């Protein structure tokens, strides 16, 4: 006959403390890993659905439902292609409270939303075509930031800008010069900064020295949160 252990004071059966299984840490880790993988598959499925015809329709409807405080609205007929690469927006109309003021039957997009994650340079085909067309028509290319200078000069090493996606070790110096960029909007850099070599390649030493002398005399602020410097020789 089985005998029950009874607490003498309370008169209730005694229950031994429960113990965790020796492998509880491994089991918990496996369950968390399985949950993470399931979430990844769910996210991938949602992205695939978003880039399908129903997903494109949903995006178009969401954009059509947006309206700014000034009454600005954007309407898109449909989206062809991939929203994560090359696509075309058909029958685009932009309107405000007074009606439609901009319309286009076809707008081409060429972008990579996740490119910034790996911190690589990316010059898409539309940017390359626009830069080349501007130069052919006698316009000037003004880069906003030193990274843009390196990107365009890397993509235009041959003198013509081509689509580019990758890393670069290009160092722009007065000896190398610039082949695509004509001007630059940037901050004020320290005397020992290597960026000054790039600025000299764009502006020339004389203009660069005169502009920095003016900045010191006027009291402009330096570094990332300081004043901007437009170099347009």
VEXFIDO-103003 format. One record per residue: residue in one letter; y, x, z of N, C-alpha, C in turn; residue number from 1. Coordinates in steps of 0.001 Angstrom, whole numbers. Last residue first. Layout:
+---+---------+---------+---------+---------+---------+---------+---------+---------+---------+-----+
! r !    n_py !    n_px !    n_pz !   ca_py !   ca_px !   ca_pz !    c_py !    c_px !    c_pz !   k !
+---+---------+---------+---------+---------+---------+---------+---------+---------+---------+-----+
! A !       Y !       X !       Z !       Y !       X !       Z !       Y !       X !       Z ! NUM !
...
+---+---------+---------+---------+---------+---------+---------+---------+---------+---------+-----+
END
This chain:
+---+---------+---------+---------+---------+---------+---------+---------+---------+---------+-----+
! r !    n_py !    n_px !    n_pz !   ca_py !   ca_px !   ca_pz !    c_py !    c_px !    c_pz !   k !
+---+---------+---------+---------+---------+---------+---------+---------+---------+---------+-----+
! X !   76585 !   33620 !  -58581 !   77357 !   34591 !  -59342 !   77713 !   34095 !  -60752 ! 233 !
! X !   76275 !   32017 !  -55981 !   76295 !   31530 !  -57356 !   77139 !   32463 !  -58208 ! 232 !
! X !   75103 !   31288 !  -52951 !   75288 !   32463 !  -53828 !   75168 !   31982 !  -55275 ! 231 !
! X !   76085 !   29792 !  -50104 !   75798 !   29501 !  -51503 !   76123 !   30725 !  -52334 ! 230 !
! X !   74887 !   29561 !  -46973 !   75546 !   30536 !  -47839 !   75139 !   30246 !  -49292 ! 229 !
! X !   75353 !   27715 !  -43923 !   74663 !   27992 !  -45177 !   75553 !   28857 !  -46088 ! 228 !
! X !   75285 !   28521 !  -40382 !   75908 !   28007 !  -41604 !   75098 !   28411 !  -42838 ! 227 !
! X !   72389 !   28126 !  -38272 !   73773 !   28494 !  -38528 !   74291 !   27875 !  -39814 ! 226 !
! X !   69785 !   27957 !  -37614 !   70624 !   26809 !  -37292 !   72104 !   27123 !  -37480 ! 225 !
! X !   68711 !   30452 !  -38410 !   68231 !   29216 !  -39019 !   69148 !   28025 !  -38769 ! 224 !
! X !   71544 !   32848 !  -38579 !   70179 !   32409 !  -38268 !   69918 !   31002 !  -38794 ! 223 !
! X !   75063 !   32478 !  -37747 !   73923 !   33059 !  -38452 !   72630 !   32397 !  -37992 ! 222 !
! X !   78271 !   31038 !  -38411 !   77098 !   31157 !  -37549 !   75907 !   31642 !  -38364 ! 221 !
! X !   81373 !   32691 !  -39226 !   80265 !   31805 !  -39550 !   79083 !   32068 !  -38619 ! 220 !
! X !   83864 !   34003 !  -38903 !   83088 !   33577 !  -37733 !   81989 !   32586 !  -38041 ! 219 !
! X !   85425 !   35206 !  -40767 !   85660 !   33782 !  -40519 !   84905 !   33268 !  -39305 ! 218 !
! X !   84503 !   37798 !  -40886 !   85925 !   37579 !  -40602 !   86204 !   36134 !  -40207 ! 217 !
! X !   81857 !   37402 !  -41572 !   82182 !   38030 !  -40292 !   83632 !   37768 !  -39904 ! 216 !
! X !   82163 !   36260 !  -44113 !   81490 !   35495 !  -43057 !   81797 !   36065 !  -41679 ! 215 !
! X !   83391 !   38303 !  -45539 !   84120 !   37060 !  -45307 !   83486 !   36241 !  -44187 ! 214 !
! X !   81291 !   40119 !  -45586 !   82536 !   40498 !  -44920 !   83369 !   39256 !  -44607 ! 213 !
! X !   79507 !   38679 !  -47131 !   79174 !   38935 !  -45731 !   80408 !   39387 !  -44947 ! 212 !
! X !   80876 !   38697 !  -49582 !   80579 !   37418 !  -48933 !   80242 !   37620 !  -47457 ! 211 !
! X !   80982 !   41437 !  -50173 !   82229 !   40695 !  -49982 !   81979 !   39365 !  -49265 ! 210 !
! X !   78249 !   42063 !  -50454 !   79040 !   42716 !  -49413 !   80329 !   41949 !  -49136 ! 209 !
! X !   77601 !   40424 !  -52666 !   76932 !   40222 !  -51380 !   77735 !   40846 !  -50242 ! 208 !
! X !   79146 !   41481 !  -54709 !   79386 !   40111 !  -54269 !   78781 !   39869 !  -52898 ! 207 !
! X !   77936 !   44096 !  -54817 !   79366 !   43913 !  -54564 !   79666 !   42511 !  -54036 ! 206 !
! X !   75172 !   43746 !  -55424 !   75588 !   44325 !  -54150 !   77059 !   44029 !  -53833 ! 205 !
! X !   73933 !   40609 !  -56656 !   74525 !   41929 !  -56870 !   75118 !   42442 !  -55562 ! 204 !
! X !   72636 !   38180 !  -56318 !   74098 !   38207 !  -56350 !   74691 !   39528 !  -56812 ! 203 !
! X !   69830 !   38634 !  -56513 !   70436 !   37448 !  -57110 !   71934 !   37644 !  -57336 ! 202 !
! X !   69394 !   41019 !  -55200 !   68835 !   40858 !  -56544 !   69471 !   39670 !  -57262 ! 201 !
! X !   70545 !   40453 !  -52767 !   71204 !   41428 !  -53627 !   70690 !   41330 !  -55059 ! 200 !
! X !   68644 !   38686 !  -51802 !   70000 !   38207 !  -52028 !   70771 !   39149 !  -52944 ! 199 !
! X !   66474 !   40446 !  -51558 !   66406 !   39325 !  -52494 !   67801 !   38814 !  -52822 ! 198 !
! X !   67490 !   42103 !  -49579 !   67135 !   42688 !  -50869 !   67049 !   41603 !  -51941 ! 197 !
! X !   67718 !   40359 !  -47461 !   68948 !   40849 !  -48078 !   68677 !   41517 !  -49422 ! 196 !
! X !   65204 !   39917 !  -46478 !   65775 !   38902 !  -47358 !   67035 !   39410 !  -48069 ! 195 !
! X !   64650 !   41823 !  -44635 !   64237 !   42112 !  -46018 !   64788 !   41086 !  -46997 ! 194 !
! X !   67199 !   42553 !  -42243 !   66243 !   41602 !  -42810 !   65929 !   41947 !  -44270 ! 193 !
! X !   69160 !   44045 !  -41082 !   67882 !   44712 !  -41321 !   66849 !   43792 !  -41974 ! 192 !
! X !   71331 !   42260 !  -40807 !   71452 !   43418 !  -41706 !   70116 !   44079 !  -42047 ! 191 !
! X !   70215 !   38776 !  -40902 !   70541 !   40022 !  -40184 !   70569 !   41205 !  -41144 ! 190 !
! X !   71645 !   36221 !  -43010 !   70538 !   37023 !  -42497 !   71040 !   38297 !  -41826 ! 189 !
! X !   72567 !   32904 !  -43280 !   73083 !   34270 !  -43139 !   72039 !   35101 !  -42412 ! 188 !
! X !   70658 !   30817 !  -45577 !   71437 !   31100 !  -44373 !   71966 !   32525 !  -44397 ! 187 !
! X !   71140 !   29642 !  -48989 !   70361 !   30184 !  -47886 !   71255 !   30385 !  -46672 ! 186 !
! X !   70857 !   29021 !  -52287 !   71457 !   28467 !  -51075 !   70578 !   28886 !  -49909 ! 185 !
! X !   71392 !   30795 !  -55307 !   70576 !   30595 !  -54106 !   71424 !   30007 !  -52988 ! 184 !
! X !   70923 !   31292 !  -58880 !   71712 !   31153 !  -57664 !   70811 !   30797 !  -56500 ! 183 !
! X !   69060 !   31686 !  -60844 !   70431 !   32127 !  -61097 !   71307 !   32086 !  -59848 ! 182 !
! X !   65649 !   32483 !  -61377 !   66678 !   31938 !  -60497 !   68040 !   32544 !  -60825 ! 181 !
! X !   64130 !   34003 !  -63211 !   64232 !   32551 !  -63339 !   65447 !   32012 !  -62584 ! 180 !
! X !   64187 !   36660 !  -62672 !   64000 !   36276 !  -64069 !   64182 !   34775 !  -64292 ! 179 !
! X !   65720 !   39210 !  -60702 !   65209 !   37843 !  -60826 !   65183 !   37453 !  -62298 ! 178 !
! X !   64698 !   42578 !  -59699 !   65601 !   41567 !  -60200 !   64977 !   40187 !  -60199 ! 177 !
! X !   63589 !   45074 !  -59055 !   62779 !   44102 !  -59798 !   63670 !   43041 !  -60431 ! 176 !
! X !   65752 !   46236 !  -57748 !   65102 !   46943 !  -58853 !   64272 !   45980 !  -59706 ! 175 !
! X !   66374 !   44444 !  -55708 !   67342 !   44659 !  -56792 !   66727 !   45362 !  -57990 ! 174 !
! X !   63291 !   42574 !  -55158 !   64248 !   43629 !  -54826 !   65277 !   43744 !  -55949 ! 173 !
! X !   60860 !   40571 !  -53916 !   61979 !   40592 !  -54857 !   63035 !   41559 !  -54367 ! 172 !
! X !   57493 !   40755 !  -53871 !   58673 !   41163 !  -53106 !   59820 !   41337 !  -54093 ! 171 !
! X !   54610 !   38797 !  -53983 !   55787 !   39258 !  -54708 !   56930 !   39569 !  -53749 ! 170 !
! X !   52236 !   37855 !  -53276 !   52683 !   39034 !  -52535 !   53928 !   39626 !  -53192 ! 169 !
! X !   51095 !   34505 !  -52893 !   51881 !   35492 !  -53630 !   52222 !   36652 !  -52707 ! 168 !
! X !   48578 !   31960 !  -53472 !   49319 !   32894 !  -52630 !   50144 !   33831 !  -53509 ! 167 !
! X !   48857 !   28802 !  -55244 !   48143 !   29925 !  -54638 !   49061 !   30772 !  -53786 ! 166 !
! X !   49599 !   27473 !  -58174 !   49134 !   27026 !  -56866 !   48320 !   28152 !  -56253 ! 165 !
! X !   51766 !   26645 !  -60838 !   51168 !   27693 !  -60004 !   50772 !   27092 !  -58659 ! 164 !
! X !   52819 !   26151 !  -64183 !   52301 !   25574 !  -62932 !   51544 !   26631 !  -62140 ! 163 !
! X !   55295 !   28563 !  -65247 !   54034 !   27872 !  -65454 !   53598 !   27232 !  -64133 ! 162 !
! X !   58336 !   29536 !  -66642 !   57667 !   29002 !  -65451 !   56423 !   28220 !  -65862 ! 161 !
! X !   58782 !   32555 !  -68294 !   58655 !   31107 !  -68468 !   57843 !   30574 !  -67285 ! 160 !
! X !   58667 !   35134 !  -67503 !   59942 !   34668 !  -68028 !   59961 !   33188 !  -68318 ! 159 !
! X !   56374 !   35807 !  -66243 !   56457 !   36131 !  -67671 !   57805 !   35769 !  -68281 ! 158 !
! X !   56752 !   34776 !  -63708 !   56667 !   36229 !  -63867 !   56837 !   36651 !  -65321 ! 157 !
! X !   57113 !   32231 !  -62647 !   57790 !   32612 !  -63882 !   57802 !   34103 !  -64124 ! 156 !
! X !   55826 !   32006 !  -60254 !   55347 !   31153 !  -61337 !   55964 !   31533 !  -62676 ! 155 !
! X !   57436 !   33855 !  -58858 !   55996 !   34100 !  -59018 !   55447 !   33294 !  -60187 ! 154 !
! X !   59898 !   32604 !  -58965 !   59759 !   33917 !  -59588 !   58290 !   34293 !  -59777 ! 153 !
! X !   59352 !   30272 !  -57528 !   59728 !   30193 !  -58941 !   59566 !   31528 !  -59651 ! 152 !
! X !   58666 !   31393 !  -54969 !   57763 !   30506 !  -55698 !   58078 !   30459 !  -57183 ! 151 !
! X !   60914 !   32883 !  -54252 !   59624 !   33569 !  -54442 !   58654 !   32712 !  -55241 ! 150 !
! X !   62758 !   30756 !  -54089 !   62982 !   31872 !  -55006 !   61659 !   32578 !  -55292 ! 149 !
! X !   61673 !   29249 !  -52061 !   61727 !   28668 !  -53407 !   61954 !   29762 !  -54443 ! 148 !
! X !   62115 !   30962 !  -49931 !   60734 !   30669 !  -50326 !   60690 !   30079 !  -51727 ! 147 !
! X !   64870 !   30937 !  -49585 !   64250 !   32135 !  -50152 !   62810 !   31902 !  -50584 ! 146 !
! X !   66709 !   27986 !  -50525 !   65837 !   28747 !  -49640 !   65156 !   29906 !  -50347 ! 145 !
! X !   66933 !   26472 !  -53328 !   67308 !   26131 !  -51956 !   66318 !   26822 !  -51025 ! 144 !
! X !   68144 !   27917 !  -56355 !   67044 !   27706 !  -55415 !   67601 !   27377 !  -54034 ! 143 !
! X !   69375 !   26917 !  -59319 !   69818 !   27276 !  -57970 !   68709 !   26909 !  -56993 ! 142 !
! X !   69606 !   27681 !  -62597 !   68613 !   27307 !  -61593 !   69083 !   27825 !  -60236 ! 141 !
! X !   71791 !   26365 !  -65075 !   71457 !   27387 !  -64099 !   70497 !   26833 !  -63047 ! 140 !
! X !   71486 !   25591 !  -68631 !   71796 !   25313 !  -67228 !   71381 !   26453 !  -66318 ! 139 !
! X !   70765 !   25839 !  -71288 !   71877 !   26644 !  -70801 !   72282 !   26377 !  -69371 ! 138 !
! X !   68517 !   24599 !  -72077 !   69761 !   23898 !  -72359 !   70984 !   24646 !  -71821 ! 137 !
! X !   66572 !   26258 !  -71053 !   66741 !   26199 !  -72507 !   68055 !   25544 !  -72900 ! 136 !
! X !   66815 !   25676 !  -68334 !   67195 !   27004 !  -68812 !   67413 !   27008 !  -70324 ! 135 !
! X !   65856 !   23054 !  -68288 !   67216 !   23356 !  -67819 !   67686 !   24700 !  -68335 ! 134 !
! X !   63224 !   23464 !  -69149 !   64140 !   22674 !  -69961 !   65589 !   22963 !  -69569 ! 133 !
! X !   62174 !   24952 !  -66998 !   62221 !   25541 !  -68341 !   63201 !   24800 !  -69244 ! 132 !
! X !   62414 !   23060 !  -64917 !   63103 !   24346 !  -64833 !   63249 !   24966 !  -66220 ! 131 !
! X !   60754 !   20995 !  -65876 !   62173 !   20738 !  -65619 !   62969 !   22035 !  -65573 ! 130 !
! X !   58243 !   22218 !  -66017 !   58868 !   21683 !  -67238 !   60367 !   21488 !  -67043 ! 129 !
! X !   57839 !   22839 !  -63284 !   57877 !   23899 !  -64288 !   58579 !   23422 !  -65561 ! 128 !
! X !   57803 !   20270 !  -62174 !   58851 !   21224 !  -61777 !   58982 !   22327 !  -62814 ! 127 !
! X !   55498 !   19286 !  -63409 !   56782 !   18628 !  -63634 !   57947 !   19541 !  -63269 ! 126 !
! X !   53465 !   20950 !  -62479 !   53800 !   20979 !  -63903 !   55153 !   20331 !  -64181 ! 125 !
! X !   54366 !   22566 !  -59319 !   53625 !   21640 !  -60168 !   54160 !   21654 !  -61598 ! 124 !
! X !   53811 !   25154 !  -57375 !   54801 !   24766 !  -58381 !   54079 !   23863 !  -59366 ! 123 !
! X !   53218 !   26200 !  -54228 !   52769 !   25211 !  -55195 !   53936 !   24835 !  -56090 ! 122 !
! X !   51945 !   28573 !  -51931 !   52988 !   28179 !  -52870 !   52415 !   27175 !  -53865 ! 121 !
! X !   50355 !   27479 !  -48855 !   50396 !   28205 !  -50114 !   51586 !   27743 !  -50951 ! 120 !
! X !   49561 !   26332 !  -46407 !   50758 !   27167 !  -46468 !   50796 !   28023 !  -47730 ! 119 !
! X !   47601 !   24515 !  -46035 !   47158 !   25901 !  -46150 !   48317 !   26853 !  -46423 ! 118 !
! X !   49140 !   22154 !  -45857 !   48252 !   22517 !  -44762 !   47810 !   23966 !  -44832 ! 117 !
! X !   50514 !   21577 !  -48149 !   51256 !   22265 !  -47080 !   50343 !   22714 !  -45948 ! 116 !
! X !   48794 !   20104 !  -49723 !   48982 !   21524 !  -50034 !   49667 !   22280 !  -48904 ! 115 !
! X !   48289 !   17391 !  -49530 !   47757 !   18261 !  -48484 !   48001 !   19737 !  -48706 ! 114 !
! X !   49518 !   16200 !  -51802 !   49998 !   15895 !  -50454 !   49509 !   16856 !  -49380 ! 113 !
! X !   50548 !   17365 !  -54631 !   49358 !   17588 !  -53819 !   49749 !   17385 !  -52361 ! 112 !
! X !   51662 !   15846 !  -57737 !   51868 !   16419 !  -56412 !   50532 !   16570 !  -55707 ! 111 !
! X !   53246 !   14389 !  -60099 !   52258 !   15476 !  -60042 !   52471 !   16192 !  -58721 ! 110 !
! X !   54093 !   11456 !  -61850 !   54044 !   12166 !  -60580 !   52959 !   13234 !  -60656 ! 109 !
! X !   56193 !    9825 !  -64185 !   55055 !   10706 !  -63942 !   55199 !   11401 !  -62588 ! 108 !
! X !   56994 !    6563 !  -64932 !   57416 !    7724 !  -64150 !   56175 !    8548 !  -63820 ! 107 !
! X !   57918 !    4173 !  -67262 !   56866 !    5121 !  -66881 !   57469 !    6307 !  -66137 ! 106 !
! X !   60028 !    2479 !  -67655 !   58692 !    1981 !  -67998 !   57582 !    2898 !  -67508 ! 105 !
! X !   62558 !    1985 !  -65253 !   61845 !    2954 !  -66087 !   60458 !    2406 !  -66396 ! 104 !
! X !   65798 !    1191 !  -64043 !   64477 !     745 !  -64490 !   63862 !    1825 !  -65369 ! 103 !
! X !   68392 !     299 !  -61872 !   67607 !    1398 !  -62443 !   66232 !     878 !  -62809 ! 102 !
! X !   69540 !   -1945 !  -60919 !   70448 !    -928 !  -61445 !   69706 !     277 !  -62024 ! 101 !
! X !   69195 !   -5374 !  -60417 !   68523 !   -4147 !  -60848 !   69546 !   -3172 !  -61424 ! 100 !
! X !   71491 !   -6705 !  -57879 !   70526 !   -6784 !  -58967 !   69932 !   -5427 !  -59316 !  99 !
! X !   73026 !   -6592 !  -55655 !   73702 !   -7009 !  -56890 !   72760 !   -7056 !  -58087 !  98 !
! X !   71469 !   -5590 !  -53641 !   71932 !   -6974 !  -53506 !   72604 !   -7493 !  -54771 !  97 !
! X !   69345 !   -3624 !  -55793 !   70035 !   -3854 !  -54526 !   70518 !   -5297 !  -54510 !  96 !
! X !   66439 !   -2045 !  -57281 !   67520 !   -3030 !  -57221 !   68177 !   -3032 !  -55850 !  95 !
! X !   64385 !    -557 !  -59621 !   65095 !    -342 !  -58355 !   66311 !   -1259 !  -58342 !  94 !
! X !   61249 !    -650 !  -61089 !   62577 !   -1264 !  -61037 !   63160 !   -1056 !  -59641 !  93 !
! X !   58787 !     573 !  -63277 !   59486 !     749 !  -61999 !   60883 !     138 !  -62098 !  92 !
! X !   56430 !     516 !  -65069 !   57416 !    -559 !  -64909 !   58090 !    -520 !  -63530 !  91 !
! X !   54084 !    2628 !  -63430 !   54446 !    1803 !  -64582 !   55466 !     735 !  -64177 !  90 !
! X !   53638 !    5882 !  -62547 !   54127 !    4613 !  -62034 !   54648 !    3800 !  -63219 !  89 !
! X !   50875 !    7998 !  -62682 !   52005 !    7426 !  -63401 !   52363 !    6073 !  -62788 !  88 !
! X !   49652 !   11150 !  -61388 !   49642 !    9704 !  -61523 !   50876 !    9258 !  -62297 !  87 !
! X !   47830 !   13833 !  -60110 !   48660 !   13341 !  -61204 !   48515 !   11828 !  -61327 !  86 !
! X !   47154 !   13299 !  -56764 !   47314 !   14308 !  -57813 !   48262 !   13797 !  -58876 !  85 !
! X !   46682 !   11177 !  -55159 !   46579 !   12493 !  -54544 !   46696 !   13617 !  -55569 !  84 !
! X !   46654 !    8934 !  -56643 !   47812 !    9094 !  -55766 !   47781 !   10436 !  -55052 !  83 !
! X !   45657 !    9196 !  -60009 !   45317 !    9412 !  -58598 !   46573 !    9606 !  -57774 !  82 !
! X !   46139 !    6602 !  -62486 !   45819 !    7964 !  -62073 !   45483 !    8025 !  -60592 !  81 !
! X !   48765 !    4178 !  -62173 !   47639 !    4739 !  -62916 !   47396 !    6173 !  -62462 !  80 !
! X !   50028 !    1406 !  -60600 !   49851 !    2855 !  -60468 !   48614 !    3261 !  -61233 !  79 !
! X !   52398 !   -1127 !  -61685 !   51073 !    -664 !  -61290 !   51076 !     858 !  -61201 !  78 !
! X !   55157 !   -1879 !  -61202 !   54193 !   -2734 !  -61886 !   52760 !   -2380 !  -61508 !  77 !
! X !   57133 !   -1767 !  -58340 !   56289 !    -998 !  -59255 !   55274 !   -1941 !  -59881 !  76 !
! X !   60325 !   -1872 !  -56884 !   59178 !   -2628 !  -57391 !   58449 !   -1802 !  -58443 !  75 !
! X !   62369 !   -1446 !  -54167 !   61675 !    -760 !  -55250 !   60448 !   -1581 !  -55622 !  74 !
! X !   65647 !   -2174 !  -52891 !   64241 !   -2513 !  -53046 !   63664 !   -1781 !  -54248 !  73 !
! X !   68361 !   -2317 !  -50660 !   67665 !   -1544 !  -51693 !   66185 !   -1899 !  -51697 !  72 !
! X !   69916 !   -3470 !  -48707 !   69324 !   -4343 !  -49714 !   68585 !   -3624 !  -50820 !  71 !
! X !   70744 !   -1919 !  -46658 !   71725 !   -2152 !  -47726 !   71186 !   -3040 !  -48832 !  70 !
! X !   68501 !   -1660 !  -45127 !   69589 !   -2468 !  -44586 !   70638 !   -2793 !  -45649 !  69 !
! X !   65719 !   -1896 !  -47503 !   66616 !   -1195 !  -46592 !   67715 !   -2134 !  -46102 !  68 !
! X !   62509 !   -3214 !  -47712 !   63908 !   -3397 !  -48078 !   64787 !   -2718 !  -47036 !  67 !
! X !   59175 !   -3688 !  -48856 !   60152 !   -2917 !  -48091 !   61562 !   -3177 !  -48611 !  66 !
! X !   57423 !   -4928 !  -50537 !   57851 !   -5662 !  -49356 !   58883 !   -4939 !  -48506 !  65 !
! X !   56784 !   -3063 !  -52422 !   57599 !   -4200 !  -52839 !   58138 !   -4977 !  -51645 !  64 !
! X !   55094 !   -1435 !  -50941 !   56403 !    -912 !  -51358 !   57330 !   -2059 !  -51738 !  63 !
! X !   52896 !   -3169 !  -50690 !   53594 !   -2701 !  -49493 !   54988 !   -2180 !  -49831 !  62 !
! X !   52119 !   -3488 !  -53356 !   52574 !   -4653 !  -52590 !   53354 !   -4230 !  -51352 !  61 !
! X !   51340 !    -865 !  -53963 !   52418 !   -1498 !  -54726 !   52997 !   -2681 !  -53948 !  60 !
! X !   49186 !    -604 !  -52182 !   50357 !     262 !  -52044 !   51565 !    -356 !  -52745 !  59 !
! X !   47439 !   -2525 !  -53254 !   47928 !   -2685 !  -51883 !   49180 !   -1840 !  -51660 !  58 !
! X !   46903 !   -1409 !  -55729 !   47578 !   -2715 !  -55664 !   48183 !   -2939 !  -54282 !  57 !
! X !   45542 !     880 !  -54933 !   46822 !    1015 !  -55631 !   47616 !    -292 !  -55569 !  56 !
! X !   43261 !    -377 !  -53874 !   44145 !     408 !  -53014 !   45513 !     604 !  -53630 !  55 !
! X !   42120 !   -1532 !  -56154 !   42613 !   -2395 !  -55073 !   43564 !   -1656 !  -54131 !  54 !
! X !   41620 !     987 !  -57555 !   42504 !     -45 !  -58106 !   42997 !   -1024 !  -57033 !  53 !
! X !   41710 !    3707 !  -55120 !   41041 !    2841 !  -56095 !   42041 !    1804 !  -56608 !  52 !
! X !   42682 !    5119 !  -53042 !   42915 !    5664 !  -54379 !   42161 !    4889 !  -55450 !  51 !
! X !   41787 !    3769 !  -50832 !   43224 !    3751 !  -51098 !   43538 !    4235 !  -52505 !  50 !
! X !   39073 !    4412 !  -50880 !   39475 !    3033 !  -51145 !   40954 !    2947 !  -51502 !  49 !
! X !   39292 !    7107 !  -50170 !   38716 !    6745 !  -51474 !   39125 !    5325 !  -51854 !  48 !
! X !   40364 !    6780 !  -47611 !   41133 !    7482 !  -48634 !   40622 !    7166 !  -50036 !  47 !
! X !   38256 !    5450 !  -46334 !   39552 !    4779 !  -46457 !   40414 !    5435 !  -47529 !  46 !
! X !   36275 !    7440 !  -46442 !   36078 !    6171 !  -47128 !   37384 !    5421 !  -47331 !  45 !
! X !   37435 !    9387 !  -44816 !   37184 !    9684 !  -46228 !   36993 !    8395 !  -47027 !  44 !
! X !   37415 !    7986 !  -42374 !   38683 !    8382 !  -42979 !   38521 !    8671 !  -44464 !  43 !
! X !   34639 !    7747 !  -42007 !   35465 !    6547 !  -42100 !   36804 !    6855 !  -42758 !  42 !
! X !   33907 !   10422 !  -41831 !   33386 !    9619 !  -42935 !   34207 !    8351 !  -43122 !  41 !
! X !   35294 !   11039 !  -39465 !   35612 !   11723 !  -40712 !   35130 !   10934 !  -41924 !  40 !
! X !   33975 !    9384 !  -37648 !   35395 !    9150 !  -37909 !   35833 !    9834 !  -39195 !  39 !
! X !   31456 !   10612 !  -37689 !   31589 !    9225 !  -38133 !   33040 !    8889 !  -38456 !  38 !
! X !   32104 !   13079 !  -36578 !   31624 !   13024 !  -37960 !   31760 !   11609 !  -38520 !  37 !
! X !   32784 !   12214 !  -33982 !   33775 !   12886 !  -34816 !   33379 !   12831 !  -36288 !  36 !
! X !   30332 !   11195 !  -33101 !   31491 !   10306 !  -33200 !   32561 !   10904 !  -34107 !  35 !
! X !   28818 !   13524 !  -33106 !   28436 !   12421 !  -33988 !   29592 !   11448 !  -34175 !  34 !
! X !   30174 !   14935 !  -31100 !   30133 !   15465 !  -32455 !   29772 !   14370 !  -33456 !  33 !
! X !   29627 !   13313 !  -28906 !   31010 !   13494 !  -29331 !   31079 !   14018 !  -30761 !  32 !
! X !   26837 !   13639 !  -28814 !   27402 !   12303 !  -29036 !   28858 !   12403 !  -29499 !  31 !
! X !   26619 !   16381 !  -28296 !   26049 !   15819 !  -29524 !   26640 !   14448 !  -29842 !  30 !
! X !   27837 !   16503 !  -25779 !   28421 !   17215 !  -26903 !   27910 !   16670 !  -28228 !  29 !
! X !   26008 !   15007 !  -24275 !   27384 !   14534 !  -24413 !   28066 !   15200 !  -25608 !  28 !
! X !   23737 !   16647 !  -24477 !   23688 !   15289 !  -25009 !   25100 !   14732 !  -25225 !  27 !
! X !   24647 !   18939 !  -23157 !   24280 !   19022 !  -24566 !   24258 !   17641 !  -25210 !  26 !
! X !   25027 !   17869 !  -20599 !   26148 !   18474 !  -21328 !   25861 !   18537 !  -22826 !  25 !
! X !   22485 !   17008 !  -19783 !   23538 !   16016 !  -20015 !   24716 !   16594 !  -20805 !  24 !
! X !   20070 !   18253 !  -19213 !   20646 !   18476 !  -20538 !   21821 !   17545 !  -20829 !  23 !
! X !   19256 !   17400 !  -16655 !   19677 !   18798 !  -16849 !   20389 !   19047 !  -18182 !  22 !
! X !   20675 !   14260 !  -15743 !   19641 !   15012 !  -16438 !   20128 !   16433 !  -16688 !  21 !
! X !   21963 !   13713 !  -12465 !   22137 !   13801 !  -13916 !   21006 !   14614 !  -14526 !  20 !
! X !   20531 !   11700 !   -9891 !   20863 !   13018 !  -10424 !   20993 !   12957 !  -11946 !  19 !
! X !   21223 !    9480 !   -7238 !   20847 !    9701 !   -8632 !   21322 !   11070 !   -9095 !  18 !
! X !   19895 !    9618 !   -3935 !   21020 !    9796 !   -4872 !   20517 !   10078 !   -6290 !  17 !
! X !   17477 !    7108 !   -2897 !   17865 !    8522 !   -3064 !   18998 !    8633 !   -4080 !  16 !
! X !   17941 !    4399 !    -841 !   17846 !    4809 !   -2238 !   18296 !    6258 !   -2366 !  15 !
! X !   16346 !    2572 !    1681 !   17080 !    3811 !    1349 !   16845 !    4185 !    -113 !  14 !
! X !   16820 !    -851 !    2520 !   15998 !     204 !    1896 !   16858 !    1398 !    1499 !  13 !
! X !   18525 !   -1513 !    5622 !   18372 !   -1703 !    4183 !   17523 !    -575 !    3612 !  12 !
! X !   19274 !   -1165 !    8229 !   18143 !   -2038 !    7987 !   17882 !   -2300 !    6523 !  11 !
! X !   21179 !     500 !    9175 !   21607 !    -641 !    8377 !   20480 !   -1627 !    8129 !  10 !
! X !   19649 !    2323 !   10771 !   20882 !    1723 !   11281 !   21238 !     456 !   10504 !   9 !
! X !   17400 !    3106 !    9289 !   17215 !    2574 !   10636 !   18446 !    1856 !   11135 !   8 !
! X !   16613 !    2350 !    6106 !   17667 !    2957 !    6919 !   17609 !    2308 !    8282 !   7 !
! X !   13306 !    2713 !    5020 !   14350 !    1816 !    5507 !   15330 !    2594 !    6355 !   6 !
! X !   11193 !    3099 !    2332 !   11965 !    3836 !    3324 !   13143 !    2972 !    3724 !   5 !
! X !    8220 !    1302 !    1901 !    9634 !    1452 !    1576 !   10322 !    2201 !    2697 !   4 !
! X !    4959 !    2047 !     783 !    5839 !    1882 !    1927 !    7273 !    2135 !    1499 !   3 !
! X !    2228 !     558 !    -866 !    3458 !    1345 !    -936 !    4333 !    1025 !     247 !   2 !
! X !   -1188 !     853 !       0 !       0 !       0 !       0 !    1235 !     888 !       0 !   1 !
+---+---------+---------+---------+---------+---------+---------+---------+---------+---------+-----+
END
